[in-house]
Amino acid sequence: MEVYCRAKFIPIAPRKARLLAGLIRGKNIVEARTQLTLSVKNAANPMLKALNSAVANATNNHGLTAEKLYVAIVKVDEGPKLKRSTPKAMGRATPIRLRTCHITLAVAEKQVAKAVAEKQVANSIQS
């Protein structure tokens, strides 16, 4: 069972946030938190908040244990762009696009992931 958390309208470019998403994908919760707290990237704080929220959702709403959880899915999508302009020479202006992103993070239990993988292997053998 996967438990999701979604952080929307984060004022960081998706390309920069995807660098951190690759670091924590597939790791257990303790390793992922350590990676995010020690990272110097600006996207680390919102991603850590989303991770903590997903773990809280899993423990409180679904009764899963936090020690068995791992980061199953980390997806960073593009959000809306804030359009601004900066003045240039001779009365002209240049557009500035302030990019935002949506972070979707899912955690799952290790045992469930193994069972699903075994089930997929069994289905592929049968067909």
C-alpha positions as CSV (number, residue, x, y, z in Angstrom):
1,M,0.0,0.0,0.0
2,E,1.4,3.4,-1.0
3,V,0.6,6.5,1.0
4,Y,0.9,9.8,-0.9
5,C,1.7,13.4,0.0
6,R,1.6,16.2,-2.5
7,A,3.3,19.6,-2.0
8,K,2.0,22.1,-4.6
9,F,3.2,25.5,-5.8
10,I,6.7,25.2,-4.4
11,P,8.7,28.3,-5.7
12,I,11.7,26.2,-7.0
13,A,12.4,25.2,-10.6
14,P,11.4,21.6,-11.2
15,R,14.8,20.8,-12.8
16,K,16.5,21.7,-9.5
17,A,14.1,19.8,-7.4
18,R,14.5,16.6,-9.5
19,L,18.1,16.5,-8.5
20,L,17.1,15.8,-4.9
21,A,14.3,13.5,-6.0
22,G,16.8,11.2,-7.5
23,L,18.8,11.1,-4.3
24,I,16.0,9.8,-2.1
25,R,14.1,7.5,-4.5
26,G,14.0,3.9,-3.2
27,K,15.7,4.7,0.1
28,N,14.3,3.9,3.6
29,I,12.9,6.8,5.6
30,V,15.9,7.3,7.9
31,E,18.4,7.5,4.9
32,A,16.1,9.8,3.0
33,R,15.7,12.2,5.9
34,T,19.5,12.2,6.5
35,Q,20.1,13.0,2.8
36,L,17.6,15.9,2.9
37,T,18.8,17.4,6.1
38,L,22.4,17.4,5.0
39,S,21.7,18.8,1.6
40,V,22.5,22.4,0.8
41,K,19.9,22.6,-2.0
42,N,16.9,24.9,-1.6
43,A,14.5,22.2,-2.5
44,A,15.5,20.1,0.5
45,N,13.2,21.8,3.0
46,P,9.9,21.4,1.0
47,M,10.9,17.8,0.1
48,L,11.6,17.0,3.7
49,K,8.3,18.5,4.8
50,A,6.5,16.4,2.2
51,L,8.4,13.2,3.3
52,N,7.5,13.9,7.0
53,S,3.9,14.4,6.0
54,A,3.7,11.2,4.0
55,V,5.2,9.3,6.9
56,A,2.7,10.9,9.3
57,N,-0.2,10.0,6.9
58,A,1.0,6.4,6.8
59,T,1.3,6.0,10.5
60,N,-1.8,7.9,11.6
61,N,-4.3,7.2,8.9
62,H,-3.2,3.7,7.7
63,G,-1.6,2.2,10.8
64,L,1.8,1.4,9.1
65,T,5.0,1.3,11.1
66,A,7.6,4.0,10.2
67,E,10.6,1.7,10.5
68,K,9.4,-0.5,7.6
69,L,8.6,2.4,5.2
70,Y,10.7,3.4,2.2
71,V,10.3,6.1,-0.4
72,A,8.5,4.4,-3.3
73,I,7.7,7.3,-5.6
74,V,9.1,10.8,-5.9
75,K,7.8,12.8,-8.8
76,V,8.4,16.5,-9.5
77,D,6.0,18.1,-11.9
78,E,6.0,21.6,-13.4
79,G,3.7,24.1,-11.8
80,P,2.5,27.4,-13.1
81,K,5.0,30.1,-14.0
82,L,4.9,33.5,-12.4
83,K,5.5,36.0,-15.2
84,R,7.5,39.1,-14.4
85,S,9.6,41.5,-16.5
86,T,12.9,43.4,-15.9
87,P,13.7,46.7,-17.5
88,K,16.4,46.8,-20.2
89,A,18.0,49.5,-22.2
90,M,16.1,52.0,-24.4
91,G,12.8,51.4,-22.7
92,R,12.5,47.7,-23.4
93,A,11.7,44.9,-21.0
94,T,12.7,41.3,-20.9
95,P,10.4,38.6,-19.5
96,I,11.3,36.6,-16.4
97,R,9.6,33.3,-15.8
98,L,9.6,32.3,-12.1
99,R,9.1,28.5,-12.2
100,T,7.2,26.5,-9.6
101,C,6.8,22.8,-9.0
102,H,4.5,20.2,-7.5
103,I,6.2,17.4,-5.5
104,T,4.4,14.1,-5.3
105,L,5.9,11.7,-2.8
106,A,4.7,8.2,-1.9
107,V,6.0,5.9,0.9
108,A,5.3,2.1,1.1
109,E,6.1,-0.8,3.3
110,K,9.0,-3.0,2.4
111,Q,7.0,-6.3,2.8
112,V,4.3,-5.0,0.5
113,A,6.8,-4.1,-2.2
114,K,8.3,-7.5,-2.1
115,A,4.9,-9.2,-2.3
116,V,3.9,-7.0,-5.3
117,A,7.2,-7.8,-7.1
118,E,6.8,-11.5,-6.5
119,K,3.2,-11.3,-7.8
120,Q,4.4,-9.5,-11.0
121,V,7.1,-12.1,-11.6
122,A,4.5,-14.9,-11.1
123,N,2.1,-13.2,-13.6
124,S,4.9,-12.7,-16.2
125,I,5.8,-16.4,-15.9
126,Q,2.2,-17.6,-16.3
127,S,1.6,-15.5,-19.4
